[in-house]
């Protein structure tokens, strides 16, 4: 396995540790589910914990780096191609890019919104995965799904 793969694998573990922070609660806010090496442009499906009868989730692409931060704006030097970003932006569910500073063990969140397609060469560090932003992320995803009637009432495979 190349060093780049090791950095990526470690970045994914750091993401999991950060997203599963209990933040003083009995349960973490989230439970990440790795989608496998072959999932195109997606690394994780993340379930919200403790949402009662309903299951809410979002998708994450994790990018890890050892390249540090830009001098201007202190942005993490990690990127994503326009093609991959466009693919993520077309998902009909909340989707996020997480940049991981591997040596510093920090992770930063960026929402992927509809029509995003320009490549990103550095990630803002305004939204670390921490005790302040995890509850905000939980509420954002919960509000997204709560505002939709996702009940399945028919199928060609039902009796």
C-alpha positions in Angstrom: 0.0 0.0 0.0 1.4 3.4 -1.0 1.9 6.2 1.6 -0.9 8.1 -0.1 -3.3 5.2 0.7 -2.1 5.1 4.3 -2.7 8.8 4.7 -6.2 8.3 3.2 -6.9 5.4 5.5 -5.8 7.3 8.6 -7.9 10.3 7.5 -10.9 8.0 7.4 -10.2 6.8 10.9 -9.8 10.4 12.1 -13.1 11.3 10.4 -14.8 8.4 12.2 -13.4 9.4 15.6 -14.5 13.0 15.1 -18.0 12.3 13.7 -18.6 9.9 16.6 -17.7 12.3 19.3 -20.2 11.8 22.2 -20.1 15.6 23.0 -21.1 14.8 26.7 -24.1 12.7 25.6 -24.9 9.1 26.3 -24.9 8.4 22.5 -22.9 10.0 19.7 -24.8 12.1 17.3 -23.8 10.0 14.3 -22.8 6.5 13.2 -20.7 6.3 10.0 -21.0 3.3 7.6 -18.1 2.8 5.2 -19.3 2.3 1.7 -16.3 0.4 0.5 -13.3 1.2 -1.8 -15.4 0.9 -5.0 -18.1 3.5 -4.1 -17.6 6.2 -6.7 -16.9 9.6 -5.0 -18.5 8.5 -1.8 -16.8 7.1 1.3 -19.5 7.1 4.0 -23.2 6.9 4.6 -23.7 8.5 8.1 -26.8 7.7 10.1 -28.1 10.1 12.8 -28.3 8.3 16.1 -31.3 8.5 18.4 -34.0 9.8 15.9 -36.8 7.6 17.1 -38.8 5.6 14.5 -37.2 7.3 11.5 -33.7 6.9 10.1 -32.0 10.0 8.8 -28.7 9.9 6.9 -26.2 11.9 4.8 -23.2 11.1 2.6 -19.6 12.0 3.1 -16.5 12.1 0.9 -13.3 12.2 3.0 -10.1 13.8 1.7 -7.0 13.6 3.9 -3.7 15.5 3.5 -0.3 16.1 5.1 0.2 19.3 3.1 -1.0 21.6 5.8 -2.7 25.0 5.4 -2.5 27.9 3.0 -1.0 31.1 4.5 -3.8 33.3 3.3 -7.1 32.3 4.8 -5.7 29.3 6.6 -7.5 26.8 4.3 -6.6 23.1 4.3 -4.7 22.0 1.2 -6.9 19.2 0.1 -9.1 19.2 -2.9 -11.6 17.4 -5.1 -12.0 17.4 -8.9 -14.9 19.1 -10.5 -16.2 15.8 -11.9 -16.3 14.2 -8.4 -17.8 17.4 -6.9 -20.5 17.5 -9.5 -21.3 13.8 -8.9 -21.7 14.5 -5.2 -23.9 17.6 -5.9 -26.4 15.5 -7.8 -27.2 13.2 -4.8 -30.8 13.9 -3.6 -29.6 13.8 0.1 -27.4 16.0 2.3 -23.8 15.5 1.2 -20.6 16.8 2.6 -16.9 17.0 1.8 -14.7 16.4 4.9 -11.1 17.5 4.7 -8.7 15.9 7.2 -5.4 17.4 8.4 -3.8 14.0 9.0 -0.8 15.1 11.2 -3.0 17.5 13.3 -5.9 15.0 13.5 -8.4 17.8 12.6 -11.4 17.4 10.3 -13.3 20.2 8.5 -16.8 20.1 6.9 -18.0 21.7 3.7 -21.6 21.2 2.5 -21.8 20.1 -1.2 -24.7 22.0 -2.7 -26.7 21.6 -5.9 -24.8 22.8 -9.0 -21.4 22.7 -7.4 -19.0 21.6 -10.2 -15.8 23.7 -10.0 -12.8 21.8 -8.6 -11.7 22.7 -5.1 -8.0 23.0 -4.3 -8.3 23.9 -0.6 -11.0 23.6 2.0 -12.1 26.4 4.4 -11.5 25.6 8.1 -14.5 27.5 9.4 -16.4 24.3 10.3 -14.3 21.8 12.3 -16.0 18.6 13.2 -16.3 19.4 16.9 -18.7 19.8 19.8 -20.0 23.1 18.4 -20.7 21.9 14.8 -21.8 18.3 15.4 -25.2 19.4 16.9 -25.6 21.9 14.1 -25.0 19.2 11.5 -27.4 16.9 13.3 -30.2 19.5 13.2 -29.5 20.4 9.6 -29.8 16.8 8.4 -32.8 16.1 10.7 -34.6 19.2 9.3 -33.8 18.2 5.7 -35.5 14.8 6.1 -38.3 15.9 8.5 -39.5 18.3 5.8 -40.1 15.5 3.3 -42.7 12.9 3.1 -40.5 9.9 2.3 -43.2 7.2 3.0 -43.2 4.4 0.5 -46.8 3.6 -0.4 -46.5 1.4 -3.5 -44.1 -0.8 -5.4 -44.3 -3.1 -8.4 -42.9 -5.7 -6.0 -45.6 -5.4 -3.3 -48.6 -7.7 -2.8 
